[in-house]
Amino acid sequence: MHAEPVADTPRLALGEGPCWDATARRLYWIGIKDRRLLTLDPSSGRVTGTGLDVTPGALMFRPDGRPVLATERGFELLDPAGGRTTLLAPVEADRPERRMNDGACDPYGRPVAGTMQRSEPWRPGPLYRLEADGTARPVLGGLSVPNGLAWPEPDRLWHIDTPTRRIDLYEYPEHGPVGPRIRSLDVSHLPGLPDGMTLDAAGNLWVAFWGGAAVHCLSPAGHVLATVGLPVPRATSCTFGGPDLRTLYITTARTDEHPLSGALFALDGVGVGG
């Protein structure tokens, strides 16, 4: 299987955070280094962009439909129409050398995202969760480049810390910190580094591989079930969208050697939906 570029999508330096809004039937994604919010209307093919006044790391939608950004300042409520943000909870405000990275809402509707250094060396940091009382609390420590998060069950969390080249399954209690690691999937035999990911309706993991020019579908046991090839090396993240959630959207990062790099890619008619 091979994904195709979506027409008229800009080449972002670091595209990330694809999210499907089922109510508006729109795909949203961000440019981290570009400081942009992008929107795709698949019915018309129209792509719109909005500038942001902050560096985003992740975009996620709360159960009430409100979008939240994890940014260099912390968790922020986003107004998609104008790109304006309202700080909900600061995160590591005293550490300008760090920023928030990939994130998602947990099964209880709480935004979760980690922090990372802006450049190497990758010094460990935590995964933060925006609690109901409005505070951002660390729930998992020792992470270098925190990336994909996915919950196969409310009490289980898949998480990627990219440099480890593993996908770890943790216990995830409703309250308190993330629990012990249950098991790990070693993906070091696959080209590239695991980055963002999403789950399908069968519980399989679809993982974007930075430098691997592909998204691999993995069973919960770690078996490669399918591979979606890309004509560019740096896949960053992916999500399912479309009316039946059977279109796989993939964000990428730009390189000088590949004309299509940084664009949004899509594969229609995926056998199992999101």
Backbone as CSV, one residue per row, in Angstrom:
resi,resn,N_x,N_y,N_z,CA_x,CA_y,CA_z,C_x,C_y,C_z
1,MET,0.842,-1.192,0.000,0.000,0.000,0.000,0.878,1.242,0.000
2,HIS,0.406,2.261,-0.714,1.167,3.509,-0.787,0.212,4.691,-0.614
3,ALA,0.597,5.634,0.233,-0.192,6.839,0.439,0.163,7.883,-0.612
4,GLU,-0.812,8.722,-0.937,-0.628,9.765,-1.939,-0.708,11.133,-1.276
5,PRO,0.022,12.122,-1.831,-0.064,13.465,-1.258,-1.448,14.067,-1.473
6,VAL,-1.932,14.777,-0.467,-3.207,15.483,-0.585,-2.940,16.811,-1.289
7,ALA,-3.689,17.080,-2.333,-3.447,18.268,-3.158,-3.540,19.548,-2.341
8,ASP,-2.662,20.477,-2.679,-2.682,21.837,-2.138,-2.318,21.925,-0.661
9,THR,-1.749,20.860,-0.084,-1.298,20.986,1.298,0.129,21.522,1.307
10,PRO,0.440,22.452,2.192,1.766,23.066,2.188,2.833,22.096,2.685
11,ARG,4.070,22.360,2.302,5.210,21.578,2.780,5.685,22.204,4.092
12,LEU,5.366,21.546,5.179,5.711,22.062,6.500,7.090,21.572,6.917
13,ALA,7.796,22.419,7.643,9.094,22.003,8.162,8.937,20.812,9.095
14,LEU,7.865,20.827,9.894,7.605,19.724,10.807,6.106,19.593,11.016
15,GLY,5.442,18.894,10.084,4.014,18.629,10.222,3.780,17.602,11.310
16,GLU,2.708,17.783,12.076,2.427,16.901,13.211,0.960,17.001,13.608
17,GLY,0.607,16.175,14.613,-0.657,16.296,15.330,-1.928,16.181,14.526
18,PRO,-2.073,15.263,13.548,-3.326,15.185,12.802,-4.482,14.743,13.694
19,CYS,-5.604,15.450,13.591,-6.810,15.139,14.379,-8.027,15.268,13.480
20,TRP,-8.891,14.283,13.530,-10.138,14.327,12.765,-11.255,14.841,13.662
21,ASP,-11.947,15.894,13.224,-13.108,16.440,13.919,-14.353,15.853,13.258
22,ALA,-14.967,14.868,13.933,-16.101,14.160,13.340,-17.326,15.056,13.194
23,THR,-17.466,16.062,14.056,-18.619,16.961,13.982,-18.509,17.881,12.775
24,ALA,-17.363,18.509,12.617,-17.159,19.433,11.495,-16.748,18.708,10.222
25,ARG,-16.380,17.419,10.349,-15.871,16.640,9.216,-14.687,17.339,8.556
26,ARG,-13.747,17.695,9.404,-12.525,18.361,8.968,-11.334,17.646,9.592
27,LEU,-10.199,17.699,8.875,-8.943,17.246,9.447,-8.133,18.472,9.841
28,TYR,-7.601,18.441,11.047,-6.719,19.496,11.534,-5.326,18.916,11.747
29,TRP,-4.301,19.698,11.477,-2.942,19.317,11.840,-2.120,20.585,12.029
30,ILE,-0.911,20.434,12.551,-0.109,21.598,12.912,1.267,21.534,12.266
31,GLY,1.875,22.686,12.138,3.282,22.793,11.796,4.015,23.295,13.030
32,ILE,4.855,22.449,13.615,5.503,22.816,14.878,6.456,23.982,14.656
33,LYS,7.468,23.783,13.822,8.426,24.855,13.562,7.799,25.989,12.759
34,ASP,6.747,25.665,12.018,6.078,26.645,11.158,5.114,27.532,11.933
35,ARG,4.736,27.085,13.145,3.741,27.789,13.963,2.450,28.017,13.174
36,ARG,1.903,26.924,12.648,0.684,27.034,11.835,-0.315,25.952,12.219
37,LEU,-1.576,26.300,12.058,-2.683,25.355,12.164,-3.276,25.191,10.774
38,LEU,-3.401,23.949,10.312,-3.937,23.665,8.978,-5.259,22.909,9.105
39,THR,-6.147,23.150,8.156,-7.451,22.488,8.123,-7.735,21.996,6.713
40,LEU,-8.212,20.757,6.613,-8.610,20.176,5.326,-10.079,19.811,5.366
41,ASP,-10.826,20.286,4.359,-12.204,19.853,4.145,-12.165,18.815,3.025
42,PRO,-12.249,17.515,3.343,-12.112,16.497,2.294,-13.204,16.555,1.237
43,SER,-14.385,17.082,1.576,-15.482,17.112,0.607,-15.197,18.074,-0.531
44,SER,-14.456,19.141,-0.257,-14.141,20.125,-1.291,-12.660,20.122,-1.666
45,GLY,-11.838,19.520,-0.819,-10.396,19.564,-1.030,-9.760,20.866,-0.594
46,ARG,-10.546,21.751,0.021,-10.032,23.064,0.413,-9.141,22.944,1.647
47,VAL,-7.985,23.598,1.570,-7.036,23.635,2.677,-6.881,25.082,3.125
48,THR,-7.010,25.319,4.424,-6.824,26.650,4.969,-5.747,26.602,6.049
49,GLY,-5.093,27.727,6.271,-4.030,27.805,7.261,-4.161,29.043,8.122
50,THR,-3.774,28.907,9.379,-3.822,30.008,10.338,-2.498,30.066,11.091
51,GLY,-1.936,31.235,11.224,-0.709,31.399,11.983,-0.965,31.340,13.476
52,LEU,0.003,30.837,14.224,-0.077,30.765,15.678,1.022,31.641,16.277
53,ASP,0.767,32.189,17.458,1.775,33.036,18.099,2.622,32.258,19.092
54,VAL,2.557,30.939,19.025,3.266,30.074,19.954,3.684,28.817,19.216
55,THR,4.746,28.160,19.687,5.184,26.918,19.063,4.351,25.756,19.597
56,PRO,3.549,25.111,18.735,2.736,23.996,19.192,3.529,22.695,19.152
57,GLY,3.151,21.758,20.006,3.756,20.429,19.965,2.751,19.358,19.629
58,ALA,1.486,19.598,20.018,0.428,18.616,19.777,-0.917,19.327,19.733
59,LEU,-1.832,18.742,18.981,-3.207,19.208,18.902,-4.108,18.056,19.302
60,MET,-5.099,18.338,20.138,-6.027,17.285,20.576,-7.397,17.906,20.821
61,PHE,-8.431,17.085,20.678,-9.792,17.549,20.902,-10.348,16.917,22.167
62,ARG,-10.887,17.745,23.044,-11.561,17.251,24.233,-12.909,16.642,23.842
63,PRO,-13.509,15.851,24.732,-14.807,15.239,24.407,-15.899,16.249,24.075
64,ASP,-15.789,17.480,24.613,-16.791,18.496,24.296,-16.515,19.195,22.974
65,GLY,-15.483,18.742,22.254,-15.164,19.300,20.952,-14.192,20.455,20.968
66,ARG,-13.790,20.924,22.141,-12.872,22.055,22.201,-11.443,21.589,21.934
67,PRO,-10.739,22.249,21.013,-9.353,21.858,20.718,-8.372,22.441,21.740
68,VAL,-7.390,21.646,22.092,-6.343,22.052,23.027,-4.993,21.849,22.353
69,LEU,-4.102,22.804,22.531,-2.729,22.679,22.071,-1.815,22.434,23.269
70,ALA,-0.842,21.539,23.081,0.289,21.453,23.993,1.402,22.256,23.349
71,THR,1.898,23.290,24.022,2.800,24.252,23.406,4.064,24.431,24.242
72,GLU,4.884,25.361,23.816,6.085,25.704,24.570,5.750,26.352,25.911
73,ARG,4.492,26.806,26.070,4.071,27.448,27.326,3.316,26.494,28.242
74,GLY,2.682,25.471,27.669,1.883,24.547,28.461,0.664,24.098,27.690
75,PHE,-0.416,23.784,28.396,-1.672,23.412,27.759,-2.479,24.676,27.487
76,GLU,-2.946,24.834,26.238,-3.658,26.044,25.854,-4.924,25.707,25.075
77,LEU,-5.994,26.414,25.391,-7.233,26.302,24.635,-7.080,27.068,23.332
78,LEU,-7.534,26.473,22.233,-7.334,27.049,20.906,-8.646,27.502,20.292
79,ASP,-8.631,28.691,19.719,-9.717,29.165,18.866,-9.295,28.915,17.427
80,PRO,-9.832,27.856,16.779,-9.359,27.508,15.432,-9.585,28.601,14.400
81,ALA,-10.631,29.418,14.587,-10.956,30.421,13.572,-9.859,31.468,13.444
82,GLY,-9.331,31.928,14.570,-8.339,32.993,14.506,-6.959,32.597,14.955
83,GLY,-6.820,31.349,15.443,-5.521,30.887,15.907,-5.144,31.427,17.273
84,ARG,-6.100,32.060,17.965,-5.796,32.598,19.287,-5.812,31.478,20.328
85,THR,-4.949,31.611,21.337,-4.856,30.602,22.388,-5.026,31.255,23.751
86,THR,-5.540,30.453,24.700,-5.700,30.880,26.085,-5.015,29.850,26.965
87,LEU,-4.054,30.290,27.757,-3.292,29.369,28.595,-4.190,28.768,29.670
88,LEU,-4.237,27.434,29.694,-4.989,26.714,30.711,-4.118,26.338,31.895
89,ALA,-2.896,25.877,31.617,-1.979,25.479,32.682,-0.553,25.586,32.165
90,PRO,0.309,26.335,32.840,1.702,26.408,32.405,2.434,25.103,32.685
91,VAL,3.420,24.809,31.835,4.255,23.619,32.005,5.716,24.028,31.810
92,GLU,6.532,23.820,32.831,7.967,24.096,32.769,8.247,25.511,32.260
93,ALA,7.513,26.462,32.825,7.661,27.853,32.399,9.058,28.395,32.669
94,ASP,9.772,27.783,33.598,11.113,28.242,33.942,12.196,27.540,33.140
95,ARG,11.803,26.772,32.100,12.776,26.007,31.319,12.574,26.292,29.828
96,PRO,13.055,27.426,29.337,12.838,27.800,27.932,13.531,26.884,26.943
97,GLU,14.462,26.059,27.410,15.146,25.133,26.502,14.294,23.910,26.172
98,ARG,13.102,23.827,26.771,12.217,22.681,26.550,10.889,23.147,25.974
99,ARG,10.188,22.229,25.338,8.836,22.490,24.832,8.019,21.209,24.921
100,MET,6.696,21.351,24.840,5.835,20.174,24.827,5.863,19.548,23.438
101,ASN,5.657,18.233,23.409,5.686,17.500,22.152,4.360,16.756,21.986
102,ASP,4.387,15.583,21.432,3.180,14.860,21.054,2.250,14.642,22.246
103,GLY,0.947,14.589,21.976,-0.026,14.402,23.038,-1.357,13.916,22.509
104,ALA,-2.258,13.596,23.440,-3.604,13.133,23.103,-4.457,13.232,24.360
105,CYS,-5.772,13.187,24.187,-6.675,13.142,25.336,-6.841,11.696,25.788
106,ASP,-6.821,11.490,27.107,-6.980,10.139,27.632,-8.458,9.738,27.642
107,PRO,-8.793,8.503,28.008,-10.183,8.049,27.969,-11.121,8.848,28.875
108,TYR,-10.559,9.628,29.792,-11.357,10.438,30.699,-11.433,11.890,30.248
109,GLY,-10.938,12.162,29.034,-11.046,13.490,28.458,-9.971,14.464,28.867
110,ARG,-8.889,13.977,29.503,-7.832,14.864,29.984,-6.669,14.906,28.994
111,PRO,-6.229,16.101,28.585,-5.070,16.198,27.705,-3.807,15.687,28.387
112,VAL,-3.013,14.927,27.622,-1.758,14.364,28.112,-0.678,14.636,27.057
113,ALA,0.473,15.145,27.493,1.575,15.402,26.566,2.875,15.485,27.353
114,GLY,3.978,15.144,26.687,5.281,15.191,27.329,6.077,16.409,26.907
115,THR,7.222,16.603,27.556,8.124,17.693,27.191,9.470,17.120,26.742
116,MET,10.183,17.909,25.941,11.470,17.474,25.404,12.382,18.683,25.223
117,GLN,13.674,18.406,25.097,14.632,19.462,24.768,14.371,19.949,23.341
118,ARG,14.656,21.203,23.092,14.513,21.724,21.732,15.607,21.203,20.814
119,SER,16.713,20.744,21.384,17.805,20.189,20.583,18.556,19.171,21.427
120,GLU,19.358,18.350,20.763,20.143,17.349,21.485,21.191,18.037,22.363
121,PRO,21.645,17.361,23.451,21.275,16.019,23.891,19.880,15.990,24.511
122,TRP,19.219,14.816,24.375,17.857,14.664,24.860,17.873,14.352,26.362
123,ARG,17.697,15.370,27.180,17.664,15.164,28.631,16.265,14.717,29.045
124,PRO,16.170,13.759,29.948,14.865,13.179,30.298,13.900,14.208,30.892
125,GLY,12.640,14.005,30.579,11.565,14.835,31.120,10.316,13.995,31.320
126,PRO,9.258,14.594,31.837,8.048,13.832,32.154,6.933,13.967,31.127
127,LEU,5.954,13.108,31.304,4.661,13.193,30.633,3.728,13.912,31.600
128,TYR,3.027,14.941,31.101,2.121,15.727,31.936,0.671,15.452,31.565
129,ARG,-0.192,15.603,32.561,-1.640,15.466,32.335,-2.346,16.698,32.900
130,LEU,-3.265,17.247,32.118,-4.064,18.381,32.573,-5.235,17.848,33.382
131,GLU,-5.200,18.080,34.681,-6.191,17.526,35.588,-7.464,18.373,35.617
132,ALA,-8.504,17.826,36.228,-9.789,18.517,36.297,-9.705,19.809,37.105
133,ASP,-8.730,19.900,38.020,-8.587,21.118,38.819,-7.784,22.203,38.106
134,GLY,-7.400,21.941,36.849,-6.709,22.948,36.056,-5.207,22.955,36.193
135,THR,-4.644,21.996,36.904,-3.196,21.924,37.048,-2.620,20.869,36.118
136,ALA,-1.380,21.089,35.689,-0.661,20.113,34.869,0.278,19.342,35.784
137,ARG,0.065,18.044,35.880,0.842,17.229,36.805,1.639,16.169,36.058
138,PRO,2.898,15.953,36.452,3.691,14.878,35.841,3.156,13.521,36.254
139,VAL,3.022,12.616,35.256,2.475,11.291,35.560,3.411,10.159,35.129
140,LEU,4.463,10.475,34.358,5.432,9.467,33.941,6.737,10.188,33.633
141,GLY,7.847,9.749,34.254,9.108,10.453,34.093,10.124,9.687,33.276
142,GLY,11.285,10.324,33.071,12.409,9.674,32.419,12.291,9.522,30.925
143,LEU,11.538,10.409,30.250,11.313,10.290,28.811,12.205,11.266,28.054
144,SER,12.804,10.809,26.951,13.706,11.656,26.178,12.971,12.452,25.106
145,VAL,12.281,11.750,24.204,11.486,12.389,23.150,10.109,11.717,23.156
146,PRO,9.213,12.161,24.036,7.899,11.525,24.147,7.078,11.748,22.886
147,ASN,6.519,10.668,22.364,5.740,10.772,21.138,4.406,10.044,21.272
148,GLY,4.083,9.137,20.334,2.745,8.592,20.236,2.147,8.075,21.537
149,LEU,0.860,8.386,21.734,0.082,7.869,22.850,-1.215,7.279,22.318
150,ALA,-1.634,6.145,22.871,-2.896,5.524,22.474,-3.364,4.610,23.603
151,TRP,-4.678,4.642,23.857,-5.269,3.853,24.927,-6.132,2.747,24.325
152,PRO,-5.680,1.482,24.343,-6.515,0.389,23.834,-7.679,0.078,24.762
153,GLU,-7.512,0.349,26.035,-8.534,0.223,27.072,-8.349,1.416,28.012
154,PRO,-9.388,1.785,28.762,-9.221,2.932,29.665,-8.069,2.785,30.654
155,ASP,-7.735,1.548,31.022,-6.682,1.349,32.025,-5.359,0.884,31.424
156,ARG,-5.178,1.077,30.112,-3.931,0.701,29.448,-3.495,1.820,28.516
157,LEU,-2.184,2.103,28.504,-1.618,3.155,27.660,-0.442,2.623,26.866
158,TRP,-0.519,2.754,25.524,0.645,2.564,24.670,1.366,3.905,24.562
159,HIS,2.695,3.886,24.682,3.449,5.136,24.574,4.792,4.875,23.909
160,ILE,5.223,5.866,23.113,6.507,5.798,22.414,7.440,6.860,22.966
161,ASP,8.596,6.439,23.438,9.721,7.347,23.703,10.725,7.051,22.589
162,THR,10.746,7.911,21.579,11.361,7.601,20.290,12.773,7.015,20.358
163,PRO,13.713,7.588,21.116,15.084,7.048,21.081,15.205,5.599,21.546
164,THR,14.247,5.097,22.321,14.329,3.709,22.791,14.018,2.696,21.702
165,ARG,13.318,3.167,20.623,12.879,2.291,19.527,11.997,1.160,20.069
166,ARG,11.175,1.517,21.081,10.213,0.587,21.661,8.847,1.255,21.706
167,ILE,7.819,0.424,21.791,6.475,0.902,22.089,6.065,0.200,23.379
168,ASP,5.874,0.969,24.435,5.651,0.413,25.765,4.174,0.455,26.140
169,LEU,3.696,-0.625,26.748,2.340,-0.691,27.271,2.404,-0.557,28.790
170,TYR,1.654,0.430,29.317,1.647,0.698,30.750,0.255,0.484,31.341
171,GLU,0.219,0.216,32.633,-1.026,0.340,33.373,-1.376,1.822,33.461
172,TYR,-2.670,2.131,33.371,-3.088,3.525,33.377,-4.295,3.686,34.310
173,PRO,-4.055,3.904,35.596,-5.163,4.107,36.523,-5.871,5.435,36.257
174,GLU,-7.136,5.517,36.624,-7.888,6.754,36.392,-7.271,7.931,37.144
175,HIS,-6.746,7.669,38.330,-6.143,8.731,39.131,-4.715,8.345,39.492
176,GLY,-3.892,9.349,39.683,-2.511,9.090,40.050,-1.616,8.905,38.843
177,PRO,-0.343,8.588,39.090,0.625,8.461,37.989,0.375,7.222,37.133
178,VAL,1.012,7.218,35.965,0.986,6.040,35.099,1.603,4.869,35.855
179,GLY,1.002,3.692,35.706,1.446,2.522,36.452,2.638,1.836,35.826
180,PRO,2.964,0.633,36.291,4.141,-0.089,35.796,4.026,-0.452,34.317
181,ARG,5.186,-0.620,33.682,5.231,-1.102,32.305,4.824,-2.571,32.287
182,ILE,3.904,-2.910,31.388,3.417,-4.282,31.273,4.289,-5.074,30.305
183,ARG,4.532,-4.488,29.137,5.402,-5.138,28.148,5.827,-4.101,27.123
184,SER,6.768,-4.483,26.270,7.295,-3.586,25.246,7.329,-4.295,23.899
185,LEU,7.091,-3.540,22.844,7.264,-4.032,21.482,8.571,-3.452,20.949
186,ASP,9.497,-4.311,20.597,10.784,-3.878,20.041,10.628,-3.709,18.536
187,VAL,10.777,-2.472,18.051,10.621,-2.205,16.613,11.953,-1.788,15.994
188,SER,13.049,-2.136,16.638,14.373,-1.740,16.144,14.731,-2.418,14.827
189,HIS,13.997,-3.485,14.451,14.271,-4.162,13.184,13.645,-3.428,11.996
190,LEU,12.793,-2.452,12.271,12.150,-1.691,11.201,12.945,-0.421,10.918
191,PRO,13.020,-0.003,9.652,13.781,1.207,9.322,13.191,2.443,9.983
192,GLY,14.066,3.319,10.443,13.612,4.561,11.035,13.316,4.447,12.521
193,LEU,12.727,5.525,13.057,12.409,5.623,14.476,10.909,5.791,14.664
194,PRO,10.306,5.095,15.631,8.864,5.253,15.856,8.542,6.652,16.353
195,ASP,7.498,7.236,15.796,7.131,8.622,16.126,5.684,8.637,16.613
196,GLY,4.775,9.266,15.870,3.377,9.306,16.280,2.646,8.038,15.897
197,MET,1.463,7.819,16.509,0.701,6.611,16.191,-0.772,6.809,16.502
198,THR,-1.564,5.855,16.001,-2.988,5.814,16.293,-3.415,4.357,16.349
199,LEU,-4.615,4.109,16.856,-5.177,2.762,16.925,-6.306,2.611,15.928
200,ASP,-6.494,1.388,15.409,-7.677,1.117,14.596,-8.733,0.428,15.457
201,ALA,-9.883,0.143,14.846,-11.003,-0.412,15.596,-10.724,-1.806,16.114
202,ALA,-9.734,-2.488,15.557,-9.384,-3.834,16.011,-8.305,-3.824,17.088
203,GLY,-7.829,-2.639,17.460,-6.810,-2.543,18.493,-5.383,-2.621,17.991
204,ASN,-5.198,-2.589,16.669,-3.849,-2.594,16.109,-3.265,-1.182,16.119
205,LEU,-1.943,-1.103,16.174,-1.243,0.172,16.226,-0.733,0.545,14.836
206,TRP,-1.016,1.758,14.417,-0.489,2.298,13.163,0.550,3.348,13.548
207,VAL,1.817,3.053,13.241,2.936,3.834,13.758,3.700,4.486,12.611
208,ALA,3.870,5.807,12.683,4.678,6.537,11.701,6.146,6.419,12.081
209,PHE,6.997,6.131,11.094,8.422,5.953,11.347,9.228,7.078,10.709
210,TRP,9.802,7.905,11.581,10.678,9.000,11.152,11.932,8.406,10.516
211,GLY,12.199,8.773,9.286,13.344,8.226,8.577,13.084,6.876,7.949
212,GLY,11.892,6.343,8.140,11.560,5.022,7.619,10.662,5.039,6.401
213,ALA,10.182,6.221,5.996,9.349,6.379,4.801,8.125,5.473,4.810
214,ALA,7.532,5.296,5.995,6.404,4.368,6.069,5.627,4.542,7.364
215,VAL,4.401,4.047,7.317,3.588,3.787,8.507,3.377,2.284,8.558
216,HIS,3.709,1.671,9.678,3.526,0.225,9.846,2.345,-0.037,10.777
217,CYS,1.524,-1.005,10.396,0.441,-1.476,11.257,0.963,-2.675,12.040
218,LEU,0.914,-2.577,13.368,1.421,-3.626,14.236,0.291,-4.206,15.072
219,SER,0.307,-5.506,15.227,-0.627,-6.143,16.148,-0.199,-5.826,17.576
220,PRO,-1.074,-6.029,18.579,-0.670,-5.805,19.969,0.494,-6.682,20.405
221,ALA,0.751,-7.751,19.651,1.899,-8.612,19.953,3.166,-8.165,19.233
222,GLY,3.041,-7.157,18.361,4.207,-6.616,17.679,4.433,-7.138,16.274
223,HIS,3.512,-7.934,15.731,3.670,-8.451,14.375,3.278,-7.376,13.356
224,VAL,4.058,-7.239,12.283,3.746,-6.280,11.228,2.635,-6.862,10.361
225,LEU,1.477,-6.192,10.379,0.315,-6.661,9.628,0.184,-5.981,8.272
226,ALA,0.674,-4.757,8.170,0.575,-4.010,6.912,1.602,-2.885,6.947
227,THR,1.983,-2.425,5.757,2.909,-1.308,5.631,2.371,-0.335,4.588
228,VAL,2.326,0.928,4.947,1.928,1.990,4.027,3.182,2.761,3.645
229,GLY,3.603,2.638,2.402,4.811,3.306,1.951,4.580,4.770,1.620
230,LEU,5.639,5.558,1.747,5.605,6.984,1.438,6.780,7.326,0.528
231,PRO,6.621,8.336,-0.335,7.735,8.753,-1.193,8.662,9.748,-0.509
232,VAL,8.488,9.938,0.804,9.314,10.863,1.586,9.763,10.132,2.850
233,PRO,10.908,10.492,3.425,11.450,9.690,4.523,10.845,9.956,5.888
234,ARG,10.422,11.204,6.166,10.107,11.570,7.542,8.611,11.591,7.824
235,ALA,8.048,10.423,8.070,6.674,10.343,8.555,6.679,10.720,10.036
236,THR,5.721,11.529,10.447,5.717,12.022,11.828,4.549,11.494,12.655
237,SER,3.362,11.409,12.066,2.202,10.932,12.823,1.097,10.541,11.850
238,CYS,0.021,9.977,12.392,-1.081,9.533,11.534,-2.368,9.451,12.348
239,THR,-3.482,9.504,11.637,-4.787,9.330,12.267,-5.778,8.879,11.215
240,PHE,-6.903,8.317,11.657,-7.973,7.930,10.748,-9.004,9.046,10.675
241,GLY,-9.556,9.256,9.480,-10.572,10.271,9.289,-11.504,9.891,8.157
242,GLY,-12.312,10.854,7.746,-13.328,10.585,6.733,-14.628,10.140,7.388
243,PRO,-15.737,10.136,6.630,-17.045,9.804,7.200,-17.098,8.434,7.858
244,ASP,-16.354,7.465,7.319,-16.363,6.115,7.881,-15.062,5.781,8.603
245,LEU,-14.220,6.794,8.808,-12.923,6.622,9.488,-12.061,5.566,8.801
246,ARG,-12.112,5.508,7.473,-11.308,4.555,6.721,-10.287,5.221,5.808
247,THR,-10.021,6.487,6.064,-8.931,7.180,5.384,-7.818,7.407,6.398
248,LEU,-6.622,6.935,6.070,-5.472,7.142,6.932,-4.744,8.395,6.468
249,TYR,-4.678,9.400,7.352,-3.949,10.634,7.064,-2.592,10.580,7.754
250,ILE,-1.555,11.039,7.045,-0.182,10.945,7.544,0.497,12.302,7.386
251,THR,1.053,12.819,8.464,1.828,14.056,8.408,3.309,13.720,8.222
252,THR,4.032,14.666,7.626,5.457,14.449,7.338,6.242,15.730,7.612
253,ALA,7.564,15.600,7.578,8.462,16.746,7.765,9.273,16.975,6.498
254,ARG,9.619,18.224,6.252,10.274,18.615,5.007,11.768,18.291,5.025
255,THR,12.264,17.860,3.869,13.704,17.739,3.611,13.976,18.381,2.251
256,ASP,15.177,18.877,2.056,15.505,19.561,0.809,15.535,18.608,-0.383
257,GLU,15.793,17.332,-0.134,15.998,16.382,-1.232,14.699,15.804,-1.789
258,HIS,13.569,16.010,-1.099,12.325,15.352,-1.508,11.232,16.401,-1.706
259,PRO,10.814,16.636,-2.948,9.873,17.705,-3.259,8.535,17.618,-2.528
260,LEU,8.082,16.405,-2.215,6.783,16.249,-1.568,6.878,16.212,-0.050
261,SER,8.078,16.211,0.496,8.220,16.096,1.942,7.625,17.306,2.648
262,GLY,7.016,17.057,3.790,6.330,18.097,4.537,4.860,18.212,4.206
263,ALA,4.417,17.548,3.134,3.006,17.569,2.752,2.207,16.584,3.593
264,LEU,0.894,16.699,3.504,-0.025,15.733,4.103,-0.283,14.628,3.086
265,PHE,-0.286,13.381,3.561,-0.551,12.234,2.696,-1.807,11.510,3.181
266,ALA,-2.423,10.741,2.283,-3.634,10.017,2.639,-3.691,8.692,1.882
267,LEU,-4.300,7.720,2.535,-4.609,6.432,1.928,-6.071,6.141,2.178
268,ASP,-6.870,6.072,1.103,-8.304,5.834,1.228,-8.604,4.341,1.251
269,GLY,-9.728,4.015,1.868,-10.216,2.643,1.828,-9.401,1.664,2.637
270,VAL,-8.864,2.112,3.762,-8.132,1.192,4.632,-9.109,0.112,5.140
271,GLY,-8.645,-1.124,5.161,-9.530,-2.252,5.466,-10.264,-2.144,6.776
272,VAL,-9.592,-1.663,7.811,-10.227,-1.507,9.116,-10.147,-0.052,9.492
273,GLY,-11.237,0.502,10.020,-11.290,1.925,10.314,-10.747,2.267,11.679
274,GLY,-10.682,3.553,11.946,-10.200,4.034,13.227,-11.277,3.959,14.287
